[in-house]
């Protein structure tokens, strides 16, 4: 293995590895093979170079993202050399070591890194003063304690949601005084009695796929932490929307009326029933008033997005199945007349936007370091502080073979 401490010493092959790591693999041939770009050239590359001939990248988004990655690399390179030239500017016990990347490649192989012998690893220097927490070869730290805390967070949010559902049931408008609101879809499509059960069946299948993915994914702790963070945040927002405004029931088939649960203990018992039943009708839970926005749509969409994001792109059949289950599940919710169309639309929009925003931030290291990010997205900052890069879709068997054999023998 050959280690390169300074980016200006990188070969074209190491530049190609850096481009792939940053998500610009499609420009490796142009920059490395055709123009033989090395580390020194990479550090002097500007946005104008990317826009103008002979490079002239075709996509504005790629130009901006690559420019941002270059500025981050140039800043880290400048900091590294600034402090390395002034060894006495800080006390020996507190030498500043800025975060930077070390790229290692085996000798040999072509520029685009397709040779079988070529390997590439990125290492972070972890903290500013020591490398005690560094993991070998840039492995992502699972940080199980963070995952456990965020699991507690989402569990509490589901409990709060269940209690809010009890409160909104108490003040659901009387159907005789406030009849169902006009709705284009519900007024046009006749109700299918068994459709809501089919929507929940779609959610169960998607959930089983995600459980299998989490079990086999190498970075299962980070994935589960992200899933819990997003689900908790969306359902916490749902608590607010369904509590502040009570909508009338979407259909006359729903026998709903304001129900008083008496004292606080009766409400808590009912909330516990909803919580343990996961709010699903197939577990015997039937609620009223929790319409804006659809929790079933949130679950279907979030499961779909995690299934498609954290499995390889070439698994087209699985991705198609996931999307079909998501869309058919949404259709079944509307066909059952259990929610207004606006409930489903808002749920789908909020879930997809939060998923995309979260992953855009988590994949953009420069944004994570901003003070504004830590203020406005504290849960995100807490969860993703040490990830700092795209989570690769790598799979591994979670159990050791001897343990599995001992289990089978018993």
Residue pairs with C-beta under 8 A, 6 or more apart in sequence:
1 104
1 105
1 106
1 119
2 104
2 105
2 106
2 107
3 102
3 104
4 10
4 11
4 14
4 39
4 102
4 103
4 104
5 80
5 102
6 39
6 77
6 80
6 81
7 39
7 42
7 43
7 73
7 76
7 77
8 39
8 40
8 43
8 77
9 39
10 18
10 38
10 39
10 42
10 103
11 38
11 39
11 105
12 32
12 36
12 37
12 38
12 111
13 32
13 105
13 109
13 110
13 111
13 113
13 118
14 39
14 103
14 105
14 120
15 31
15 32
15 37
15 38
15 39
15 41
15 42
16 28
16 31
16 32
16 111
16 112
16 113
17 103
17 105
17 113
17 120
18 42
18 73
18 101
18 103
19 25
19 27
19 28
19 31
19 32
20 28
20 113
20 120
21 120
21 122
21 389
22 66
22 69
23 65
23 363
23 390
24 62
24 65
24 66
24 69
27 57
27 62
27 66
28 111
28 112
28 113
29 112
30 55
31 37
31 55
32 111
32 112
33 110
33 111
33 112
35 54
35 55
36 111
37 45
42 70
42 73
43 70
43 73
43 74
43 77
45 70
46 67
46 70
47 63
47 64
47 67
49 55
50 56
50 57
50 63
50 66
50 67
51 57
51 63
57 63
57 66
68 364
68 366
71 366
72 365
72 366
73 101
76 98
76 99
76 100
76 101
77 100
79 98
79 100
80 98
80 100
83 89
83 90
83 95
83 96
83 97
83 98
87 95
90 96
94 129
95 129
96 128
96 129
97 125
97 128
97 129
97 130
97 131
98 125
98 128
99 124
99 125
99 126
99 128
100 125
101 122
101 123
101 124
102 122
102 123
102 125
103 120
103 121
103 122
104 119
104 120
104 121
104 123
105 113
105 118
105 119
105 120
106 117
106 118
106 119
108 115
108 117
108 118
109 115
109 117
109 118
113 120
121 137
121 138
122 138
122 389
123 134
123 137
123 138
124 134
124 138
124 388
125 131
125 134
126 132
126 133
126 134
127 133
133 141
135 141
140 219
140 222
140 387
140 389
140 391
141 386
142 219
142 220
142 221
142 222
143 221
143 222
143 225
143 386
144 221
146 225
146 382
146 383
147 221
147 222
147 224
147 225
147 228
150 225
150 228
150 229
150 232
150 379
150 383
151 224
151 225
151 228
153 228
153 229
153 232
153 379
154 228
154 229
154 231
154 232
154 235
157 231
157 232
157 235
157 236
157 239
158 232
158 235
158 275
159 271
159 275
160 236
160 239
161 235
161 236
161 238
161 239
161 279
161 295
162 271
162 272
162 274
162 275
162 279
163 267
163 268
163 271
164 239
164 242
164 243
164 290
165 242
165 271
165 274
165 279
165 287
165 289
165 290
166 261
166 267
166 270
166 271
166 274
167 243
167 267
168 242
168 243
168 246
168 288
168 289
168 290
169 256
169 258
169 259
169 287
169 288
169 289
169 290
170 258
170 259
170 260
170 261
171 246
171 258
171 289
172 246
172 248
172 249
172 256
172 257
172 258
172 259
172 288
172 289
173 246
173 247
173 248
173 249
173 258
174 257
174 258
175 248
175 249
175 252
175 254
175 256
175 257
178 248
179 248
180 186
180 248
180 249
180 250
180 251
180 252
181 247
181 248
181 250
181 340
183 250
183 340
183 341
183 342
184 341
185 334
185 341
186 250
186 251
186 334
186 337
186 340
186 341
189 334
189 335
191 251
191 253
191 335
191 336
191 337
192 332
192 335
192 336
193 336
194 336
195 331
195 332
195 333
195 335
195 336
196 281
196 332
196 333
196 336
196 338
197 281
197 282
198 328
198 329
198 332
199 296
199 300
199 329
199 330
199 332
199 333
199 336
200 280
200 281
200 282
200 296
201 282
202 300
202 325
202 326
202 328
202 329
202 332
203 280
203 296
203 299
203 300
203 303
203 329
205 325
206 300
206 303
206 304
206 307
206 322
206 325
206 326
206 329
207 299
207 303
209 303
209 307
209 318
209 322
210 227
210 303
210 306
210 307
213 223
213 306
213 307
213 310
213 311
214 220
214 223
214 224
215 398
216 395
216 396
216 397
216 398
217 223
217 310
217 393
217 394
217 395
218 392
218 394
218 395
218 396
219 391
219 392
219 394
220 398
222 387
222 391
223 306
223 310
223 391
225 383
226 306
226 358
226 362
226 383
227 302
227 306
229 358
229 379
229 380
229 383
230 302
230 351
230 354
230 355
230 358
231 298
231 299
231 302
233 354
233 379
234 298
234 302
234 350
234 351
234 354
235 295
235 298
237 350
238 293
238 295
238 298
241 292
241 293
241 346
242 289
242 290
242 291
242 292
242 293
245 292
246 289
247 289
247 291
247 292
247 340
249 256
249 288
250 291
250 337
250 338
250 339
250 340
251 337
251 338
253 337
254 288
254 337
254 338
256 288
256 289
257 288
259 288
261 267
261 270
273 285
274 285
274 287
276 283
277 283
277 284
277 285
278 285
279 285
279 287
279 295
291 339
291 340
291 343
292 340
292 342
292 343
292 346
293 343
293 344
293 346
293 347
293 350
294 333
294 339
294 343
294 344
294 346
294 347
295 347
296 329
296 333
296 338
296 339
297 329
297 330
297 333
297 339
297 343
297 344
297 347
297 348
297 351
298 347
298 350
298 351
300 325
300 326
300 329
300 330
301 326
301 330
301 347
301 348
301 351
301 352
302 351
302 355
303 322
303 326
304 322
304 323
304 325
304 326
305 351
305 352
305 355
307 318
307 319
307 322
308 319
308 322
308 323
309 355
309 359
310 391
310 393
311 318
311 319
311 393
312 393
330 344
330 348
333 339
333 344
334 341
334 344
358 380
361 367
361 368
361 373
361 377
361 380
361 384
362 368
362 380
362 384
362 387
363 389
363 390
365 388
365 389
367 373
368 381
368 384
368 385
368 388
373 380
373 381
374 381
